Amino acid sequence: MARPLRIEYPGAWYRVMNREAGRRMIYLNNFLRESFLDLLQDIYERYTVYCHAYCMMEIA
């Protein structure tokens, strides 16, 4: 069953979260970390999406 659509409206703030299944590492090396940050920059430039905070964590 599909998840219901989110309510969207102009000027709203949204929390976006991404997590790998099974507690596996998402970024296997620094190149992949840098690639993600480059992608974040591209998204901002293309869609004017502001990211007020982010956290790239590793499994301890």
C-alpha distance matrix in Angstrom:
0.0 3.8 6.7 9.2 12.3 15.2 18.4 21.1 24.8 28.0 29.7 26.7 26.4 23.2 22.7 21.3 21.0 20.7 21.0 21.5 19.7 22.1 24.6 26.0 28.2 26.9 30.4 32.6 35.6 37.2 36.7 32.9 33.2 35.5 33.2 30.4 32.9 34.1 30.6 30.2 33.6 32.6 29.5 31.9 34.4 32.0 29.9 32.1 29.5 31.3 30.4 32.3 31.8 30.2 30.7 30.7 30.9 31.8 31.3 34.5
3.8 0.0 3.8 6.4 8.9 11.9 15.2 17.6 21.4 24.5 26.1 23.3 23.1 20.0 19.8 18.3 18.4 18.4 19.3 20.2 19.1 21.9 24.0 25.2 26.9 25.2 28.5 31.0 33.8 35.0 34.4 30.7 30.8 32.9 30.6 27.6 29.9 31.0 27.5 27.0 30.2 29.2 26.0 28.3 30.8 28.4 26.1 28.4 25.8 27.7 27.1 29.1 28.8 27.5 28.3 28.4 29.0 30.3 30.2 33.5
6.7 3.8 0.0 3.8 6.5 8.8 12.2 14.8 18.6 21.8 23.1 20.1 19.8 16.7 16.5 15.5 15.9 16.5 17.7 19.2 18.5 21.4 22.9 24.5 26.0 24.2 27.5 30.3 32.9 33.8 33.5 29.8 29.5 31.5 29.5 26.3 28.3 29.6 26.2 25.3 28.5 27.8 24.4 26.3 29.1 27.0 24.5 26.3 23.5 25.1 24.4 26.1 25.9 24.8 25.7 26.3 26.9 28.6 28.6 31.8
9.2 6.4 3.8 0.0 3.8 6.5 9.2 12.3 15.9 19.3 21.0 18.1 18.5 15.9 16.5 16.2 17.3 18.6 20.3 22.3 21.9 24.8 26.1 27.7 28.9 27.0 30.0 33.0 35.4 36.0 35.7 32.0 31.5 33.3 31.3 28.0 29.5 30.8 27.3 26.1 29.0 28.3 24.7 26.3 29.0 26.8 23.9 25.6 23.0 24.6 24.4 26.0 26.2 25.7 27.1 28.1 29.0 31.0 31.3 34.4
12.3 8.9 6.5 3.8 0.0 3.8 6.5 9.0 12.6 15.9 17.8 15.3 16.0 13.6 14.9 14.7 16.6 18.0 20.4 22.6 22.8 26.0 26.9 28.3 29.0 26.6 29.4 32.5 34.6 34.9 34.3 30.8 30.2 31.6 29.5 26.2 27.5 28.5 25.1 23.7 26.4 25.5 21.9 23.2 25.7 23.5 20.5 22.2 19.8 21.7 21.9 23.7 24.4 24.1 26.0 27.1 28.5 30.8 31.5 34.8
15.2 11.9 8.8 6.5 3.8 0.0 3.8 6.1 9.8 13.1 14.6 11.7 12.3 10.2 11.8 12.3 14.7 16.8 19.5 22.1 22.8 26.0 26.4 27.9 28.2 25.9 28.4 31.8 33.6 33.6 33.2 29.8 28.8 30.1 28.3 24.9 25.8 27.0 23.8 21.9 24.5 24.0 20.3 21.1 23.9 22.1 18.8 19.9 17.3 18.8 19.0 20.5 21.3 21.5 23.5 25.1 26.7 29.3 30.2 33.3
18.4 15.2 12.2 9.2 6.5 3.8 0.0 3.8 6.9 10.5 12.3 9.8 11.4 10.4 12.9 14.2 17.1 19.6 22.5 25.4 26.3 29.4 29.5 31.1 31.2 28.8 31.1 34.6 36.2 35.9 35.6 32.3 31.0 32.0 30.4 27.0 27.4 28.6 25.5 23.3 25.4 25.1 21.3 21.6 24.2 22.5 19.0 19.7 17.4 18.7 19.4 20.5 22.0 22.7 25.2 27.1 28.9 31.7 32.9 35.8
21.1 17.6 14.8 12.3 9.0 6.1 3.8 0.0 3.8 7.1 9.1 7.2 9.4 9.1 12.3 13.6 16.9 19.5 22.8 25.8 27.2 30.4 30.2 31.5 31.2 28.5 30.4 34.0 35.2 34.5 34.0 31.0 29.6 30.2 28.6 25.3 25.4 26.2 23.3 21.0 22.7 22.4 18.6 18.5 21.0 19.3 15.6 16.2 14.2 15.8 17.0 18.4 20.3 21.3 24.2 26.2 28.4 31.4 33.0 35.9
24.8 21.4 18.6 15.9 12.6 9.8 6.9 3.8 0.0 3.8 6.5 5.8 9.2 10.4 14.1 15.8 19.4 22.2 25.6 28.7 30.4 33.6 33.1 34.3 33.8 31.0 32.6 36.3 37.2 36.1 35.7 32.8 31.2 31.5 30.1 26.9 26.5 27.2 24.6 22.0 23.2 23.0 19.3 18.6 20.8 19.4 15.6 15.5 14.1 15.4 17.2 18.2 20.7 22.4 25.5 27.9 30.2 33.5 35.3 38.1
28.0 24.5 21.8 19.3 15.9 13.1 10.5 7.1 3.8 0.0 3.8 5.6 9.0 11.1 14.9 16.7 20.4 23.1 26.7 29.9 31.9 35.2 34.4 35.4 34.4 31.5 32.6 36.4 36.9 35.5 34.9 32.4 30.6 30.5 29.3 26.3 25.4 25.9 23.5 20.8 21.4 21.3 17.9 16.6 18.4 17.4 13.7 13.0 12.2 13.3 15.8 16.8 19.7 21.8 25.2 27.7 30.4 33.8 35.9 38.6
29.7 26.1 23.1 21.0 17.8 14.6 12.3 9.1 6.5 3.8 0.0 3.8 6.7 9.7 13.3 15.5 19.2 22.2 25.8 29.1 31.4 34.5 33.3 34.4 33.2 30.4 31.3 35.1 35.4 33.8 33.5 31.2 29.0 28.8 28.1 25.0 23.7 24.5 22.6 19.5 20.0 20.5 17.3 15.4 17.6 17.4 13.7 12.1 10.9 11.0 13.3 13.7 16.9 19.3 22.8 25.6 28.3 31.8 34.1 36.6
26.7 23.3 20.1 18.1 15.3 11.7 9.8 7.2 5.8 5.6 3.8 0.0 3.8 6.5 10.2 12.7 16.3 19.5 22.9 26.4 28.5 31.4 30.4 31.6 30.7 28.2 29.4 33.2 33.8 32.5 32.5 29.9 27.8 28.0 27.3 24.0 23.0 24.3 22.1 19.0 20.2 20.9 17.4 16.1 18.8 18.5 14.8 13.6 11.4 11.3 12.7 12.9 15.5 17.6 20.8 23.6 26.0 29.5 31.5 34.0
26.4 23.1 19.8 18.5 16.0 12.3 11.4 9.4 9.2 9.0 6.7 3.8 0.0 3.8 6.9 9.8 13.2 16.6 19.9 23.5 25.7 28.5 27.2 28.5 27.5 25.1 26.3 30.0 30.7 29.4 29.6 27.0 24.7 25.2 24.8 21.3 20.3 22.0 20.1 16.7 18.3 19.5 16.1 14.8 18.1 18.2 14.8 13.4 10.4 9.5 9.9 9.8 11.9 14.0 17.1 20.0 22.3 25.9 27.9 30.3
23.2 20.0 16.7 15.9 13.6 10.2 10.4 9.1 10.4 11.1 9.7 6.5 3.8 0.0 3.8 6.3 9.8 13.2 16.5 20.0 22.1 25.0 23.9 25.2 24.4 22.0 23.5 27.3 28.3 27.3 27.6 24.7 22.6 23.5 22.8 19.2 18.8 20.7 18.4 15.4 17.6 18.6 15.2 14.7 18.2 17.9 14.7 14.1 10.6 10.3 9.8 10.4 11.6 12.6 15.4 17.9 20.0 23.4 25.2 27.8
22.7 19.8 16.5 16.5 14.9 11.8 12.9 12.3 14.1 14.9 13.3 10.2 6.9 3.8 0.0 3.8 6.6 10.2 13.2 16.9 19.0 21.7 20.4 21.8 21.1 19.0 20.7 24.4 25.6 24.9 25.5 22.5 20.3 21.7 21.3 17.5 17.4 19.8 17.7 14.7 17.5 18.9 15.7 15.6 19.3 19.3 16.6 16.1 12.3 11.6 9.7 10.1 10.0 10.2 12.4 14.8 16.6 19.9 21.5 24.1
21.3 18.3 15.5 16.2 14.7 12.3 14.2 13.6 15.8 16.7 15.5 12.7 9.8 6.3 3.8 0.0 3.8 6.9 10.3 13.8 16.1 19.1 17.9 19.0 18.2 15.8 17.6 21.3 22.6 22.2 22.5 19.3 17.5 19.1 18.3 14.5 15.0 17.3 14.9 12.5 15.7 16.7 13.7 14.4 18.1 17.8 15.5 15.7 12.0 11.8 9.7 11.2 10.5 9.5 11.3 12.9 14.8 17.8 19.5 22.5
21.0 18.4 15.9 17.3 16.6 14.7 17.1 16.9 19.4 20.4 19.2 16.3 13.2 9.8 6.6 3.8 0.0 3.8 6.7 10.3 12.7 15.4 14.1 15.4 14.8 12.8 15.0 18.6 20.3 20.3 21.0 17.6 15.9 18.1 17.5 13.8 14.9 17.6 15.4 13.4 17.0 18.2 15.6 16.8 20.4 20.2 18.4 18.7 15.1 14.7 12.0 13.3 11.4 9.4 9.9 10.8 12.0 14.7 16.1 19.2
20.7 18.4 16.5 18.6 18.0 16.8 19.6 19.5 22.2 23.1 22.2 19.5 16.6 13.2 10.2 6.9 3.8 0.0 3.8 6.9 9.7 12.7 11.6 12.2 11.7 9.5 12.0 15.4 17.5 18.0 18.5 14.9 13.8 16.4 15.5 12.0 13.9 16.5 14.2 13.1 16.9 17.8 15.7 17.5 20.8 20.5 19.3 20.1 16.7 16.7 14.0 15.7 13.6 10.8 10.5 10.0 11.0 13.0 14.2 17.7
21.0 19.3 17.7 20.3 20.4 19.5 22.5 22.8 25.6 26.7 25.8 22.9 19.9 16.5 13.2 10.3 6.7 3.8 0.0 3.8 6.5 9.1 7.9 8.8 9.0 7.8 11.0 13.9 16.5 17.7 18.6 15.0 14.2 17.4 16.7 13.6 15.9 18.6 16.7 16.0 19.8 20.8 19.0 20.9 24.1 23.9 22.9 23.7 20.4 20.3 17.3 18.7 16.1 12.9 11.5 10.3 10.0 11.0 11.4 15.0
21.5 20.2 19.2 22.3 22.6 22.1 25.4 25.8 28.7 29.9 29.1 26.4 23.5 20.0 16.9 13.8 10.3 6.9 3.8 0.0 3.8 6.5 5.9 5.8 6.8 6.0 9.8 11.9 15.1 17.0 17.7 14.2 14.2 17.6 16.7 14.2 17.1 19.5 17.7 17.8 21.5 22.1 20.8 23.1 26.0 25.7 25.1 26.2 23.1 23.2 20.4 22.0 19.3 15.9 14.1 12.0 11.3 11.0 10.9 14.6
19.7 19.1 18.5 21.9 22.8 22.8 26.3 27.2 30.4 31.9 31.4 28.5 25.7 22.1 19.0 16.1 12.7 9.7 6.5 3.8 0.0 3.8 5.6 6.3 9.0 9.2 13.0 14.4 17.9 20.2 20.9 17.4 17.8 21.2 20.2 17.8 20.8 23.1 21.1 21.3 25.1 25.5 24.0 26.4 29.3 28.7 28.0 29.3 26.1 26.4 23.6 25.2 22.5 19.3 17.5 15.5 14.3 13.6 12.5 16.0
22.1 21.9 21.4 24.8 26.0 26.0 29.4 30.4 33.6 35.2 34.5 31.4 28.5 25.0 21.7 19.1 15.4 12.7 9.1 6.5 3.8 0.0 3.8 5.4 9.0 10.7 14.2 14.9 18.5 21.1 22.3 19.1 19.4 23.0 22.4 20.3 23.2 25.7 24.1 24.2 27.9 28.6 27.3 29.6 32.5 32.1 31.4 32.6 29.3 29.3 26.3 27.5 24.6 21.2 18.9 16.8 14.8 13.3 11.3 14.2
24.6 24.0 22.9 26.1 26.9 26.4 29.5 30.2 33.1 34.4 33.3 30.4 27.2 23.9 20.4 17.9 14.1 11.6 7.9 5.9 5.6 3.8 0.0 3.8 6.6 8.9 11.9 12.9 16.2 18.5 20.2 17.3 16.9 20.7 20.7 18.5 21.0 23.8 22.6 22.5 26.0 27.2 26.1 28.0 31.1 31.1 30.5 31.2 27.9 27.5 24.2 25.1 21.9 18.5 15.8 13.6 11.3 9.7 7.5 10.6
26.0 25.2 24.5 27.7 28.3 27.9 31.1 31.5 34.3 35.4 34.4 31.6 28.5 25.2 21.8 19.0 15.4 12.2 8.8 5.8 6.3 5.4 3.8 0.0 3.8 6.5 9.3 9.6 13.1 15.9 17.3 14.5 14.8 18.5 18.3 16.7 19.5 22.0 21.0 21.4 24.8 25.8 25.1 27.3 30.1 30.1 29.9 30.9 27.8 27.6 24.5 25.7 22.6 18.9 16.3 13.4 11.5 9.3 7.9 11.2
28.2 26.9 26.0 28.9 29.0 28.2 31.2 31.2 33.8 34.4 33.2 30.7 27.5 24.4 21.1 18.2 14.8 11.7 9.0 6.8 9.0 9.0 6.6 3.8 0.0 3.8 5.7 6.3 9.6 12.2 13.8 11.1 11.2 14.9 15.1 13.7 16.3 18.9 18.3 18.8 22.0 23.2 22.9 24.9 27.5 27.9 28.0 28.7 25.9 25.5 22.3 23.6 20.4 16.6 13.9 10.6 9.1 6.8 6.9 10.4
26.9 25.2 24.2 27.0 26.6 25.9 28.8 28.5 31.0 31.5 30.4 28.2 25.1 22.0 19.0 15.8 12.8 9.5 7.8 6.0 9.2 10.7 8.9 6.5 3.8 0.0 3.8 6.2 9.1 11.0 11.8 8.5 8.8 12.4 11.9 10.2 13.2 15.6 14.7 15.3 18.6 19.5 19.2 21.5 24.0 24.2 24.4 25.3 22.6 22.5 19.5 21.3 18.4 14.7 12.6 9.4 9.2 8.4 9.8 13.4
30.4 28.5 27.5 30.0 29.4 28.4 31.1 30.4 32.6 32.6 31.3 29.4 26.3 23.5 20.7 17.6 15.0 12.0 11.0 9.8 13.0 14.2 11.9 9.3 5.7 3.8 0.0 3.8 5.5 7.2 8.3 5.5 5.7 9.3 9.5 8.7 11.3 13.6 13.6 14.6 17.3 18.5 18.9 20.9 23.1 23.8 24.4 25.1 22.7 22.4 19.4 21.1 18.3 14.6 12.5 8.8 9.2 8.3 10.6 13.6
32.6 31.0 30.3 33.0 32.5 31.8 34.6 34.0 36.3 36.4 35.1 33.2 30.0 27.3 24.4 21.3 18.6 15.4 13.9 11.9 14.4 14.9 12.9 9.6 6.3 6.2 3.8 0.0 3.8 7.2 8.3 6.7 8.1 11.2 11.5 11.8 14.3 16.1 16.5 17.9 20.3 21.4 22.1 24.2 26.1 26.8 27.7 28.5 26.3 26.0 23.1 24.8 21.8 18.2 15.8 12.0 11.7 9.7 11.2 13.8
35.6 33.8 32.9 35.4 34.6 33.6 36.2 35.2 37.2 36.9 35.4 33.8 30.7 28.3 25.6 22.6 20.3 17.5 16.5 15.1 17.9 18.5 16.2 13.1 9.6 9.1 5.5 3.8 0.0 3.8 5.5 5.6 6.7 9.0 10.2 11.2 13.1 14.7 15.8 17.3 19.1 20.5 21.8 23.6 25.2 26.3 27.5 28.0 26.1 25.6 22.8 24.4 21.6 18.1 16.0 12.3 12.6 10.9 13.2 15.2
37.2 35.0 33.8 36.0 34.9 33.6 35.9 34.5 36.1 35.5 33.8 32.5 29.4 27.3 24.9 22.2 20.3 18.0 17.7 17.0 20.2 21.1 18.5 15.9 12.2 11.0 7.2 7.2 3.8 0.0 3.8 5.4 4.9 6.1 8.5 9.9 10.7 12.3 14.2 15.4 16.7 18.4 20.0 21.4 22.8 24.4 25.8 25.9 24.2 23.5 20.8 22.3 19.6 16.5 14.7 11.4 12.5 11.8 14.8 16.6
36.7 34.4 33.5 35.7 34.3 33.2 35.6 34.0 35.7 34.9 33.5 32.5 29.6 27.6 25.5 22.5 21.0 18.5 18.6 17.7 20.9 22.3 20.2 17.3 13.8 11.8 8.3 8.3 5.5 3.8 0.0 3.8 5.4 5.2 6.1 8.7 10.0 10.4 12.3 14.3 15.3 16.4 18.4 20.1 21.1 22.4 24.2 24.7 23.4 23.2 21.0 23.0 20.8 17.8 16.7 13.5 15.2 14.8 17.7 19.9
32.9 30.7 29.8 32.0 30.8 29.8 32.3 31.0 32.8 32.4 31.2 29.9 27.0 24.7 22.5 19.3 17.6 14.9 15.0 14.2 17.4 19.1 17.3 14.5 11.1 8.5 5.5 6.7 5.6 5.4 3.8 0.0 3.8 5.4 4.9 6.2 8.7 9.7 10.4 12.4 14.3 15.1 16.5 18.6 20.0 20.8 22.3 23.1 21.4 21.4 19.1 21.3 19.1 15.8 14.7 11.5 13.2 13.0 15.8 18.5
33.2 30.8 29.5 31.5 30.2 28.8 31.0 29.6 31.2 30.6 29.0 27.8 24.7 22.6 20.3 17.5 15.9 13.8 14.2 14.2 17.8 19.4 16.9 14.8 11.2 8.8 5.7 8.1 6.7 4.9 5.4 3.8 0.0 3.8 5.4 5.2 6.5 8.8 10.0 10.8 12.7 14.5 15.6 17.0 18.9 20.2 21.3 21.5 19.6 19.0 16.3 18.2 15.7 12.5 11.4 8.3 10.5 11.1 14.4 16.9
35.5 32.9 31.5 33.3 31.6 30.1 32.0 30.2 31.5 30.5 28.8 28.0 25.2 23.5 21.7 19.1 18.1 16.4 17.4 17.6 21.2 23.0 20.7 18.5 14.9 12.4 9.3 11.2 9.0 6.1 5.2 5.4 3.8 0.0 3.8 5.4 5.1 6.2 8.6 9.8 10.6 12.4 14.3 15.5 16.7 18.4 20.0 20.1 18.7 18.3 16.1 18.1 16.3 13.7 13.3 11.0 13.7 14.6 18.1 20.4
33.2 30.6 29.5 31.3 29.5 28.3 30.4 28.6 30.1 29.3 28.1 27.3 24.8 22.8 21.3 18.3 17.5 15.5 16.7 16.7 20.2 22.4 20.7 18.3 15.1 11.9 9.5 11.5 10.2 8.5 6.1 4.9 5.4 3.8 0.0 3.8 5.4 5.0 6.2 8.7 9.9 10.5 12.3 14.4 15.4 16.3 18.1 18.9 17.7 18.0 16.3 18.9 17.5 14.8 14.9 12.6 15.4 16.2 19.4 22.2
30.4 27.6 26.3 28.0 26.2 24.9 27.0 25.3 26.9 26.3 25.0 24.0 21.3 19.2 17.5 14.5 13.8 12.0 13.6 14.2 17.8 20.3 18.5 16.7 13.7 10.2 8.7 11.8 11.2 9.9 8.7 6.2 5.2 5.4 3.8 0.0 3.8 5.4 5.0 6.2 8.7 9.8 10.6 12.5 14.4 15.3 16.3 16.9 15.1 15.3 13.2 15.9 14.3 11.5 11.8 9.9 13.0 14.4 17.6 20.6
32.9 29.9 28.3 29.5 27.5 25.8 27.4 25.4 26.5 25.4 23.7 23.0 20.3 18.8 17.4 15.0 14.9 13.9 15.9 17.1 20.8 23.2 21.0 19.5 16.3 13.2 11.3 14.3 13.1 10.7 10.0 8.7 6.5 5.1 5.4 3.8 0.0 3.8 5.3 5.0 6.3 8.7 9.9 10.7 12.6 14.3 15.4 15.3 13.7 13.2 11.2 13.6 12.3 10.2 11.1 10.0 13.5 15.6 19.1 21.7
34.1 31.0 29.6 30.8 28.5 27.0 28.6 26.2 27.2 25.9 24.5 24.3 22.0 20.7 19.8 17.3 17.6 16.5 18.6 19.5 23.1 25.7 23.8 22.0 18.9 15.6 13.6 16.1 14.7 12.3 10.4 9.7 8.8 6.2 5.0 5.4 3.8 0.0 3.8 5.4 5.1 6.3 8.7 10.0 10.7 12.3 14.3 14.5 13.8 14.1 13.0 15.9 15.3 13.6 14.9 13.7 17.2 18.9 22.4 25.1
30.6 27.5 26.2 27.3 25.1 23.8 25.5 23.3 24.6 23.5 22.6 22.1 20.1 18.4 17.7 14.9 15.4 14.2 16.7 17.7 21.1 24.1 22.6 21.0 18.3 14.7 13.6 16.5 15.8 14.2 12.3 10.4 10.0 8.6 6.2 5.0 5.3 3.8 0.0 3.8 5.3 5.0 6.2 8.7 9.9 10.4 12.0 13.0 12.0 13.1 12.2 15.5 15.2 13.4 14.9 13.9 17.3 19.2 22.4 25.4
30.2 27.0 25.3 26.1 23.7 21.9 23.3 21.0 22.0 20.8 19.5 19.0 16.7 15.4 14.7 12.5 13.4 13.1 16.0 17.8 21.3 24.2 22.5 21.4 18.8 15.3 14.6 17.9 17.3 15.4 14.3 12.4 10.8 9.8 8.7 6.2 5.0 5.4 3.8 0.0 3.8 5.5 5.2 6.4 8.8 10.0 10.6 10.7 9.1 9.5 8.4 11.8 11.6 10.3 12.5 12.5 16.1 18.6 21.9 24.8
33.6 30.2 28.5 29.0 26.4 24.5 25.4 22.7 23.2 21.4 20.0 20.2 18.3 17.6 17.5 15.7 17.0 16.9 19.8 21.5 25.1 27.9 26.0 24.8 22.0 18.6 17.3 20.3 19.1 16.7 15.3 14.3 12.7 10.6 9.9 8.7 6.3 5.1 5.3 3.8 0.0 3.8 5.4 5.1 6.3 8.7 10.1 9.7 9.3 9.6 9.5 12.6 13.1 12.6 15.0 15.2 18.9 21.4 24.8 27.5
32.6 29.2 27.8 28.3 25.5 24.0 25.1 22.4 23.0 21.3 20.5 20.9 19.5 18.6 18.9 16.7 18.2 17.8 20.8 22.1 25.5 28.6 27.2 25.8 23.2 19.5 18.5 21.4 20.5 18.4 16.4 15.1 14.5 12.4 10.5 9.8 8.7 6.3 5.0 5.5 3.8 0.0 3.8 5.4 5.1 6.1 8.5 9.4 9.7 11.4 11.9 15.4 16.2 15.5 17.9 17.7 21.4 23.6 26.9 29.8
29.5 26.0 24.4 24.7 21.9 20.3 21.3 18.6 19.3 17.9 17.3 17.4 16.1 15.2 15.7 13.7 15.6 15.7 19.0 20.8 24.0 27.3 26.1 25.1 22.9 19.2 18.9 22.1 21.8 20.0 18.4 16.5 15.6 14.3 12.3 10.6 9.9 8.7 6.2 5.2 5.4 3.8 0.0 3.8 5.5 5.2 5.8 7.2 6.7 9.1 9.9 13.6 14.7 14.3 17.0 17.3 20.8 23.4 26.4 29.5
31.9 28.3 26.3 26.3 23.2 21.1 21.6 18.5 18.6 16.6 15.4 16.1 14.8 14.7 15.6 14.4 16.8 17.5 20.9 23.1 26.4 29.6 28.0 27.3 24.9 21.5 20.9 24.2 23.6 21.4 20.1 18.6 17.0 15.5 14.4 12.5 10.7 10.0 8.7 6.4 5.1 5.4 3.8 0.0 3.8 5.5 5.5 4.6 4.7 6.3 8.0 11.4 13.3 13.7 16.9 17.9 21.6 24.5 27.6 30.4
34.4 30.8 29.1 29.0 25.7 23.9 24.2 21.0 20.8 18.4 17.6 18.8 18.1 18.2 19.3 18.1 20.4 20.8 24.1 26.0 29.3 32.5 31.1 30.1 27.5 24.0 23.1 26.1 25.2 22.8 21.1 20.0 18.9 16.7 15.4 14.4 12.6 10.7 9.9 8.8 6.3 5.1 5.5 3.8 0.0 3.8 5.9 5.6 7.7 9.5 11.7 14.8 16.7 17.2 20.3 20.9 24.6 27.3 30.6 33.4
32.0 28.4 27.0 26.8 23.5 22.1 22.5 19.3 19.4 17.4 17.4 18.5 18.2 17.9 19.3 17.8 20.2 20.5 23.9 25.7 28.7 32.1 31.1 30.1 27.9 24.2 23.8 26.8 26.3 24.4 22.4 20.8 20.2 18.4 16.3 15.3 14.3 12.3 10.4 10.0 8.7 6.1 5.2 5.5 3.8 0.0 3.8 6.0 8.1 11.1 13.3 16.8 18.6 18.8 21.8 22.3 25.9 28.5 31.6 34.6
29.9 26.1 24.5 23.9 20.5 18.8 19.0 15.6 15.6 13.7 13.7 14.8 14.8 14.7 16.6 15.5 18.4 19.3 22.9 25.1 28.0 31.4 30.5 29.9 28.0 24.4 24.4 27.7 27.5 25.8 24.2 22.3 21.3 20.0 18.1 16.3 15.4 14.3 12.0 10.6 10.1 8.5 5.8 5.5 5.9 3.8 0.0 3.8 5.4 9.0 11.6 14.9 17.2 17.8 21.0 22.0 25.5 28.4 31.2 34.3
32.1 28.4 26.3 25.6 22.2 19.9 19.7 16.2 15.5 13.0 12.1 13.6 13.4 14.1 16.1 15.7 18.7 20.1 23.7 26.2 29.3 32.6 31.2 30.9 28.7 25.3 25.1 28.5 28.0 25.9 24.7 23.1 21.5 20.1 18.9 16.9 15.3 14.5 13.0 10.7 9.7 9.4 7.2 4.6 5.6 6.0 3.8 0.0 3.8 6.3 9.6 12.4 15.2 16.5 20.0 21.5 25.1 28.2 31.2 34.0
29.5 25.8 23.5 23.0 19.8 17.3 17.4 14.2 14.1 12.2 10.9 11.4 10.4 10.6 12.3 12.0 15.1 16.7 20.4 23.1 26.1 29.3 27.9 27.8 25.9 22.6 22.7 26.3 26.1 24.2 23.4 21.4 19.6 18.7 17.7 15.1 13.7 13.8 12.0 9.1 9.3 9.7 6.7 4.7 7.7 8.1 5.4 3.8 0.0 3.8 6.5 9.7 12.1 13.3 16.8 18.5 21.9 25.2 28.1 30.9
31.3 27.7 25.1 24.6 21.7 18.8 18.7 15.8 15.4 13.3 11.0 11.3 9.5 10.3 11.6 11.8 14.7 16.7 20.3 23.2 26.4 29.3 27.5 27.6 25.5 22.5 22.4 26.0 25.6 23.5 23.2 21.4 19.0 18.3 18.0 15.3 13.2 14.1 13.1 9.5 9.6 11.4 9.1 6.3 9.5 11.1 9.0 6.3 3.8 0.0 3.8 6.2 9.1 11.0 14.8 17.0 20.4 23.8 26.8 29.3
30.4 27.1 24.4 24.4 21.9 19.0 19.4 17.0 17.2 15.8 13.3 12.7 9.9 9.8 9.7 9.7 12.0 14.0 17.3 20.4 23.6 26.3 24.2 24.5 22.3 19.5 19.4 23.1 22.8 20.8 21.0 19.1 16.3 16.1 16.3 13.2 11.2 13.0 12.2 8.4 9.5 11.9 9.9 8.0 11.7 13.3 11.6 9.6 6.5 3.8 0.0 3.8 5.6 7.3 11.0 13.4 16.7 20.2 23.2 25.6
32.3 29.1 26.1 26.0 23.7 20.5 20.5 18.4 18.2 16.8 13.7 12.9 9.8 10.4 10.1 11.2 13.3 15.7 18.7 22.0 25.2 27.5 25.1 25.7 23.6 21.3 21.1 24.8 24.4 22.3 23.0 21.3 18.2 18.1 18.9 15.9 13.6 15.9 15.5 11.8 12.6 15.4 13.6 11.4 14.8 16.8 14.9 12.4 9.7 6.2 3.8 0.0 3.8 7.1 10.7 13.8 16.7 20.4 23.3 25.3
31.8 28.8 25.9 26.2 24.4 21.3 22.0 20.3 20.7 19.7 16.9 15.5 11.9 11.6 10.0 10.5 11.4 13.6 16.1 19.3 22.5 24.6 21.9 22.6 20.4 18.4 18.3 21.8 21.6 19.6 20.8 19.1 15.7 16.3 17.5 14.3 12.3 15.3 15.2 11.6 13.1 16.2 14.7 13.3 16.7 18.6 17.2 15.2 12.1 9.1 5.6 3.8 0.0 3.8 7.0 10.4 13.1 16.8 19.7 21.5
30.2 27.5 24.8 25.7 24.1 21.5 22.7 21.3 22.4 21.8 19.3 17.6 14.0 12.6 10.2 9.5 9.4 10.8 12.9 15.9 19.3 21.2 18.5 18.9 16.6 14.7 14.6 18.2 18.1 16.5 17.8 15.8 12.5 13.7 14.8 11.5 10.2 13.6 13.4 10.3 12.6 15.5 14.3 13.7 17.2 18.8 17.8 16.5 13.3 11.0 7.3 7.1 3.8 0.0 3.8 6.8 9.7 13.3 16.3 18.4
30.7 28.3 25.7 27.1 26.0 23.5 25.2 24.2 25.5 25.2 22.8 20.8 17.1 15.4 12.4 11.3 9.9 10.5 11.5 14.1 17.5 18.9 15.8 16.3 13.9 12.6 12.5 15.8 16.0 14.7 16.7 14.7 11.4 13.3 14.9 11.8 11.1 14.9 14.9 12.5 15.0 17.9 17.0 16.9 20.3 21.8 21.0 20.0 16.8 14.8 11.0 10.7 7.0 3.8 0.0 3.8 6.1 9.8 12.7 14.7
30.7 28.4 26.3 28.1 27.1 25.1 27.1 26.2 27.9 27.7 25.6 23.6 20.0 17.9 14.8 12.9 10.8 10.0 10.3 12.0 15.5 16.8 13.6 13.4 10.6 9.4 8.8 12.0 12.3 11.4 13.5 11.5 8.3 11.0 12.6 9.9 10.0 13.7 13.9 12.5 15.2 17.7 17.3 17.9 20.9 22.3 22.0 21.5 18.5 17.0 13.4 13.8 10.4 6.8 3.8 0.0 3.8 6.9 10.3 12.6
30.9 29.0 26.9 29.0 28.5 26.7 28.9 28.4 30.2 30.4 28.3 26.0 22.3 20.0 16.6 14.8 12.0 11.0 10.0 11.3 14.3 14.8 11.3 11.5 9.1 9.2 9.2 11.7 12.6 12.5 15.2 13.2 10.5 13.7 15.4 13.0 13.5 17.2 17.3 16.1 18.9 21.4 20.8 21.6 24.6 25.9 25.5 25.1 21.9 20.4 16.7 16.7 13.1 9.7 6.1 3.8 0.0 3.8 6.8 9.0
31.8 30.3 28.6 31.0 30.8 29.3 31.7 31.4 33.5 33.8 31.8 29.5 25.9 23.4 19.9 17.8 14.7 13.0 11.0 11.0 13.6 13.3 9.7 9.3 6.8 8.4 8.3 9.7 10.9 11.8 14.8 13.0 11.1 14.6 16.2 14.4 15.6 18.9 19.2 18.6 21.4 23.6 23.4 24.5 27.3 28.5 28.4 28.2 25.2 23.8 20.2 20.4 16.8 13.3 9.8 6.9 3.8 0.0 3.8 6.2
31.3 30.2 28.6 31.3 31.5 30.2 32.9 33.0 35.3 35.9 34.1 31.5 27.9 25.2 21.5 19.5 16.1 14.2 11.4 10.9 12.5 11.3 7.5 7.9 6.9 9.8 10.6 11.2 13.2 14.8 17.7 15.8 14.4 18.1 19.4 17.6 19.1 22.4 22.4 21.9 24.8 26.9 26.4 27.6 30.6 31.6 31.2 31.2 28.1 26.8 23.2 23.3 19.7 16.3 12.7 10.3 6.8 3.8 0.0 3.8
34.5 33.5 31.8 34.4 34.8 33.3 35.8 35.9 38.1 38.6 36.6 34.0 30.3 27.8 24.1 22.5 19.2 17.7 15.0 14.6 16.0 14.2 10.6 11.2 10.4 13.4 13.6 13.8 15.2 16.6 19.9 18.5 16.9 20.4 22.2 20.6 21.7 25.1 25.4 24.8 27.5 29.8 29.5 30.4 33.4 34.6 34.3 34.0 30.9 29.3 25.6 25.3 21.5 18.4 14.7 12.6 9.0 6.2 3.8 0.0
